[in-house]
Amino acid sequence: MILKGKKGIIFGALDDQSIAWKVAERCVEEGAQIVLTNAPVAMRMGEINKLAEICNAPVIPADATSLEDLENLVSKSMEHFGGQFDFVLHSIGMSVNVRKGKSYTDLNYDWMQTTFDVSAISFHKTMQTIWKLDAIKDWGSILGLTYIAAQRVFPDYSEMAESKALLESFARSFGYHLGTAKKVRVNTISQSPTWTTAGQGIKGFEEFFNYAEKMSPLGNAPAVDCANYCVSMFSDLTRFVTMQNLYHDGGFSNMGMNPALLEK
Ligand SMILES: NC(=O)c1ccc[n+]([C@@H]2O[C@H](COP(=O)([O-])OP(=O)(O)OC[C@H]3O[C@@H](n4cnc5c(N)ncnc54)[C@H](O)[C@@H]3O)[C@@H](O)[C@H]2O)c1
């Protein structure tokens, strides 16, 4: 029970395929108390209530682009926990241009702004709200989920690549401030392609998933293993890891060529 006595907020559990869903379950299994949140539109599916039951957790809706919603979420969470909390998972991503099938050479810039707001600026907004409300305990841990398209070109990932580059940069920059002031660590985990609603939204996802599977010596990292990594990052076993982009990808990020790809 490596999270015994810890308390945290988990964003982004949509259905039981969601990475955040698995993180929520694993955190509770390891002794944590959690609050679940997602965008009000995501509530309509009703799935999150099942998770809330399993985890014995309240659900507090928040559009992560709205400062008002975030303030409400953070202050209600503090009321629920009876004070400050220890960890936060940001597990949010959505591209309007990808959704609407726009090609990278014909992007709509209003939609691009929305993509950045939802997928990256929401991370800064969350941390700024936590900072202002002094909501996180000393030696707390904040995580965002990202993808290697922030560093390398994956053409079908489109403007999500820039969203992830921005997200990772916010982790480093806010990691400085939260680290200096409160010994709080901020990291991003760069996860393998995973079968979820967000993942499958990317064109050619199946081919892409199979390619990464063959390229990675360990194969693609499953969502539940990503959840285990998150648990370790929320635990006291990783207190001095901060401002890092941590690859959880079966070795994909350091491969150049894998002969397995040539086998028919
Ligand atoms: N699936 C993959 O292949 C993969 C790989 C690497 C990283 N990631 C990242 O993992 C994270 C979780 O995605 P997932 O794959 O579990 O998919 P998912 O679709 O289950 O989760 C995405 C979540 O973002 C939420 N969201 C969207 N707009 C929001 C808003 N305005 N406010 C609050 N929440 C909002 C959705 O409701 C959903 O719960 C994302 O950051 C994604 O980019 C996914």
The ligand as an ORCA input file, in Angstrom:
! r2SCAN-3c Opt
* xyz 0 1
  N      -3.961      6.718    -25.986
  C      -2.739      6.936    -26.387
  O      -2.242      6.340    -27.364
  C      -1.889      7.913    -25.626
  C      -0.484      7.866    -25.758
  C       0.287      8.810    -25.070
  C      -0.337      9.772    -24.282
  N      -1.696      9.788    -24.174
  C      -2.324     10.837    -23.344
  O      -2.993     10.251    -22.259
  C      -3.986     11.172    -21.795
  C      -5.291     10.430    -21.579
  O      -5.845      9.984    -22.788
  P      -6.463      8.545    -22.995
  O      -5.669      7.897    -24.067
  O      -6.649      7.846    -21.709
  O      -7.886      8.883    -23.680
  P      -9.330      9.282    -23.089
  O     -10.102      9.738    -24.283
  O      -9.877      8.175    -22.293
  O      -9.022     10.533    -22.134
  C      -8.990     11.880    -22.554
  C      -9.793     12.660    -21.527
  O      -9.718     14.076    -21.736
  C     -10.955     14.575    -21.234
  N     -11.181     15.958    -21.652
  C     -11.329     16.437    -22.931
  N     -11.595     17.746    -22.901
  C     -11.613     18.119    -21.590
  C     -11.830     19.361    -20.921
  N     -12.095     20.505    -21.594
  N     -11.769     19.382    -19.569
  C     -11.523     18.250    -18.871
  N     -11.299     17.048    -19.449
  C     -11.351     16.990    -20.796
  C     -11.956     13.618    -21.847
  O     -13.246     13.730    -21.303
  C     -11.285     12.291    -21.552
  O     -11.675     11.796    -20.284
  C      -4.050     12.304    -22.845
  O      -3.253     13.392    -22.412
  C      -3.422     11.631    -24.045
  O      -2.905     12.568    -24.975
  C      -2.489      8.863    -24.820
*
